[in-house]
Amino acid sequence: MGLKKRVFTSRKSFRLILLTVLVLTLFFGLLSNTFQRRADGWDSRAWPGQPHSSPIPKTLWYKLGPKGLTDEARAWTNTCIGNNTDYQVRFMTDSSADTFVQERFGASHPDLVKIYLGLTVPILKADLFRYLVLFSEGGVYSDLDISCEVPISEWIPLRYKAETSVVVGWEFDVGWTLPFNHQFATWIIMAKPKSSHIWAVVQDIVQSLQAKMEEKNISVEELNLQTFDDVINLTGPRRFTKSLLKSMGKAKAKQVQGILEPKLAGDVLILPGYAFAASTNFYDEDIELPPPLVTHHYAGSWRNRQGGEVA
């Protein structure tokens, strides 16, 4: 009888210890999550979805400003639409883009939606939208001042098609004598939906915006061009480049610099400078290069006091 009582007591004590451990684990886990959310301003680790194994969707995304499509922009976009008749074309307005972001991210990331909708500088909002639409839906995002020289179906070499989740091209890579930063072009990007690399860019932008708001003690609506040093670093190509390389693994950065042909790094296909930015890369004259895939016409509608087109 005494032995049974001791065994029962021992089991009871073990259960009590186990229950205590589980409660403490749950408590500190929730506490850690709370600190993480407070530090980041949003639950950056909550990644809404899984990467797709299917090919990059045949959707061509454009974002219109308040004034719509100019004759010049229509001529440029028509080259891409005409060269890729199997693509669905989506022209997003300010209103439809707002609705899109609310519907796709409102439930999972309300803080992200609040920041996006609160942005008043057009270029900041446009930059963030390009990454959000690529993450959510995938496809090809193009600025309005891009003309297509080669059909999109020929951009990814056949040997890389199955493994490629993101396609980017160098804006600055070859032929610069002065010190410069290697930088990817953001005027055209291809991606599968739910790419972790694109989500990493979104994370970094949101956290940078929140840090700037805390530093200046201002709301998102009060952010303006005088609040930060450079759009390029905050939401533009330099931010995109840093975030993408960090997501890929910085050790791979030098492996994809100074290239003359497409190079796959993990699931990211890096295109040479001549592909998307022939005018800002300078090759030896004896090197025979393929034709550029696109031409960027540098309309630069965001380079004004408002940071873009306003109504």
VENRABEL-V594958 format. One record per helix or strand of 3 or more residues. SS is the DSSP state (alpha for helix, beta for strand). FROM is the first residue (numbers start at 1). TO is the last residue. If there is no record, write none. Layout:
SS_FROM_TO / SS_FROM_TO
This chain:
alpha_2_40 / beta_59_63 / alpha_71_83 / beta_88_92 / alpha_94_105 / alpha_110_118 / alpha_122_136 / beta_139_142 / beta_146_148 / alpha_152_154 / alpha_158_160 / beta_166_172 / beta_188_191 / alpha_196_216 / alpha_220_222 / alpha_231_234 / alpha_237_248 / alpha_250_252 / alpha_254_256 / beta_263_265 / beta_268_271 / alpha_273_276 / alpha_278_280 / beta_294_296
